Amino acid sequence: MVPGVPDVPFDRWWHAMRDVAATEDTARAWREHRYTFAHQLGSALAGGLTGPAVYGVWLQWGLLYVGQTLEAGRRLKDLAIGESHHLANTFPPEIWHRVAVVAWSQLPHAAAAIDRFGVKAVGEGLEHRLQASLRPLANSARRVPKGGWREVAWERSNSLGARTGPQIDELFVALQEVWDVAGASPDGADLPSAARVVFPSRMLRS
């Protein structure tokens, strides 16, 4: 029994994982199946993208995670594989409902912000402002060495993103407009050129 987790879903998950790893052959097949899917998802997210981006992952009930990268082509491929990204290790990509990516350097006011602060500071500033305003579950607490969790207090942060975010209002407004469209799109079509949306759970059924 896991506190806070419904017994029946946890029991189904535990038995299902034991089944797929019951023999060496089934364990190998499971590993290959998961990597094939993660690779397809990563390619759909990253294909043709370079440079900086912010991205969000939704579950069926709403926004789970907001992140940013300076290397969209690399980071987005790794997002679903999980080798250097924690999210897929807790919430597997097979249950992600939507992933939205915005190549923010293509937006109005991006060039001026980069000239003033640098691309790293701007990317972290946009990420911080999105997280602080939307408060996604997976960003809202951090693990601590003793095994528990510590709530994130974005308003008390003195990070580079926290310092830069309030100074890039025009770019953030432009980002919000694209983000809202991408987060509400029912099919990922007719998006602004700076955005793309992928529906991982639909890919499993296609």
C-alpha positions as CSV (number, residue, x, y, z in Angstrom):
1,M,0.0,0.0,0.0
2,V,1.3,3.5,-0.9
3,P,-0.1,6.4,1.1
4,G,-2.2,8.7,-1.0
5,V,-2.2,6.3,-4.0
6,P,-5.5,4.3,-4.7
7,D,-4.9,0.7,-3.9
8,V,-6.5,-0.8,-7.0
9,P,-4.6,1.3,-9.7
10,F,-1.3,0.7,-7.9
11,D,-2.0,-3.0,-7.7
12,R,-2.8,-3.1,-11.4
13,W,0.4,-1.2,-12.3
14,W,2.6,-3.4,-10.1
15,H,1.2,-6.6,-11.5
16,A,1.4,-5.3,-15.1
17,M,5.1,-4.3,-14.7
18,R,5.9,-7.7,-13.2
19,D,4.2,-9.3,-16.2
20,V,6.2,-7.4,-18.8
21,A,9.4,-8.2,-17.0
22,A,8.6,-11.8,-16.1
23,T,11.2,-13.3,-18.4
24,E,14.4,-12.1,-20.0
25,D,12.6,-12.1,-23.4
26,T,9.6,-10.1,-22.3
27,A,11.9,-7.7,-20.5
28,R,13.9,-7.2,-23.6
29,A,10.8,-6.7,-25.7
30,W,9.4,-4.2,-23.2
31,R,12.7,-2.2,-23.3
32,E,12.7,-2.1,-27.1
33,H,9.0,-1.1,-27.3
34,R,9.4,1.8,-24.9
35,Y,12.5,3.1,-26.6
36,T,10.9,2.9,-30.0
37,F,8.0,5.0,-28.8
38,A,10.2,7.5,-26.9
39,H,12.4,7.9,-30.0
40,Q,9.3,8.5,-32.2
41,L,7.9,11.1,-29.8
42,G,11.3,12.8,-29.4
43,S,11.7,13.0,-33.2
44,A,8.2,14.5,-33.5
45,L,9.0,17.1,-30.8
46,A,12.5,18.1,-32.0
47,G,12.5,17.5,-35.7
48,G,13.9,20.5,-37.5
49,L,14.1,22.6,-34.3
50,T,17.4,24.3,-33.2
51,G,18.2,26.9,-30.6
52,P,16.1,27.8,-27.6
53,A,12.6,26.8,-26.7
54,V,10.2,26.5,-23.8
55,Y,8.0,23.5,-23.5
56,G,5.1,22.1,-21.5
57,V,3.8,18.6,-20.7
58,W,0.1,18.0,-19.9
59,L,-1.6,15.0,-18.5
60,Q,-5.3,14.5,-19.1
61,W,-6.3,16.7,-16.2
62,G,-3.9,19.7,-16.9
63,L,-0.4,21.0,-17.0
64,L,2.2,18.8,-15.4
65,Y,5.6,20.4,-16.3
66,V,7.2,23.5,-17.8
67,G,10.9,23.5,-19.0
68,Q,13.2,25.3,-21.2
69,T,16.3,24.4,-23.3
70,L,18.9,26.3,-25.3
71,E,19.3,23.2,-27.5
72,A,15.8,22.1,-28.6
73,G,17.0,19.5,-31.0
74,R,18.9,17.6,-28.3
75,R,16.8,18.2,-25.2
76,L,13.4,17.5,-26.7
77,K,14.6,14.1,-28.0
78,D,15.8,13.2,-24.6
79,L,12.7,14.4,-22.8
80,A,10.7,11.2,-23.6
81,I,13.7,8.9,-23.2
82,G,14.5,10.2,-19.7
83,E,18.2,9.4,-19.6
84,S,19.1,12.9,-18.4
85,H,15.6,14.2,-17.6
86,H,13.7,13.2,-14.5
87,L,10.1,13.7,-15.7
88,A,9.8,10.5,-17.8
89,N,11.1,8.4,-14.9
90,T,8.0,9.4,-12.8
91,F,5.3,10.1,-15.4
92,P,6.1,7.9,-18.4
93,P,5.5,9.5,-21.8
94,E,2.9,6.9,-22.7
95,I,0.5,8.7,-20.4
96,W,1.3,12.3,-21.5
97,H,-1.7,13.9,-23.1
98,R,-0.1,16.9,-24.8
99,V,3.4,18.4,-25.3
100,A,3.7,21.9,-26.6
101,V,6.9,23.5,-27.7
102,V,7.5,27.2,-28.4
103,A,10.6,28.4,-30.2
104,W,10.6,31.7,-28.4
105,S,13.5,33.2,-30.2
106,Q,11.2,33.5,-33.2
107,L,8.8,35.8,-31.3
108,P,8.5,39.6,-31.4
109,H,10.9,41.3,-28.9
110,A,13.1,38.2,-28.6
111,A,16.1,39.7,-30.4
112,A,16.1,42.8,-28.2
113,A,15.8,40.7,-25.0
114,I,18.7,38.5,-26.2
115,D,20.9,41.5,-27.0
116,R,20.3,42.9,-23.5
117,F,20.4,39.9,-21.3
118,G,21.8,37.0,-23.4
119,V,20.0,33.9,-24.6
120,K,20.5,31.8,-21.4
121,A,19.1,34.5,-19.1
122,V,16.1,35.1,-21.3
123,G,15.3,31.4,-21.6
124,E,15.5,30.9,-17.8
125,G,13.5,34.1,-17.3
126,L,10.7,32.9,-19.5
127,E,10.7,29.5,-17.8
128,H,10.6,31.0,-14.4
129,R,7.7,33.3,-15.3
130,L,5.7,30.5,-16.8
131,Q,6.3,28.2,-13.8
132,A,5.4,31.0,-11.3
133,S,2.2,31.9,-13.1
134,L,1.0,28.4,-14.0
135,R,2.4,26.4,-11.1
136,P,2.7,23.0,-12.8
137,L,2.7,20.0,-10.5
138,A,6.1,18.6,-11.4
139,N,7.8,22.0,-10.9
140,S,6.0,22.9,-7.6
141,A,8.2,20.8,-5.3
142,R,11.8,19.6,-5.2
143,R,13.2,16.4,-3.7
144,V,15.3,16.8,-0.6
145,P,18.2,14.5,0.5
146,K,16.2,13.0,3.4
147,G,13.6,11.6,1.0
148,G,10.9,14.2,1.2
149,W,9.8,17.2,-0.8
150,R,10.2,20.9,-0.4
151,E,7.7,23.3,-1.9
152,V,9.1,25.8,-4.4
153,A,8.6,29.5,-3.6
154,W,9.1,31.2,-6.9
155,E,8.5,34.6,-5.4
156,R,11.5,34.3,-3.1
157,S,13.9,33.0,-5.7
158,N,17.0,34.9,-6.6
159,S,17.9,32.7,-9.6
160,L,19.0,34.1,-12.9
161,G,15.5,33.4,-14.3
162,A,13.8,35.1,-11.3
163,R,16.0,38.2,-11.8
164,T,15.6,38.3,-15.6
165,G,11.9,37.4,-15.9
166,P,10.4,40.7,-14.7
167,Q,12.5,42.6,-17.2
168,I,11.2,40.9,-20.3
169,D,7.5,41.8,-20.2
170,E,7.0,42.4,-23.9
171,L,8.5,39.0,-24.9
172,F,6.7,37.2,-22.1
173,V,3.3,38.6,-23.3
174,A,4.1,37.4,-26.9
175,L,5.1,34.0,-25.5
176,Q,1.9,33.8,-23.4
177,E,-0.3,34.4,-26.5
178,V,1.4,31.5,-28.4
179,W,1.5,29.3,-25.3
180,D,-2.3,29.7,-24.8
181,V,-3.0,28.8,-28.4
182,A,-0.8,25.7,-28.3
183,G,-2.2,24.6,-24.9
184,A,-5.8,24.7,-26.1
185,S,-5.4,23.4,-29.7
186,P,-7.5,20.3,-30.1
187,D,-5.4,18.8,-32.9
188,G,-2.1,20.7,-33.1
189,A,-3.1,22.3,-36.4
190,D,-3.2,26.0,-37.4
191,L,-0.6,26.9,-34.8
192,P,1.7,30.0,-35.0
193,S,4.9,29.1,-36.8
194,A,6.9,29.3,-33.5
195,A,4.9,26.5,-31.9
196,R,4.2,22.8,-32.3
197,V,2.0,20.4,-30.4
198,V,2.3,16.6,-30.2
199,F,-0.2,14.2,-28.5
200,P,1.8,11.2,-27.2
201,S,-1.2,9.1,-26.1
202,R,-2.7,9.4,-29.6
203,M,0.6,8.3,-31.2
204,L,0.2,5.0,-29.3
205,R,-3.2,4.4,-30.9
206,S,-2.1,5.4,-34.4
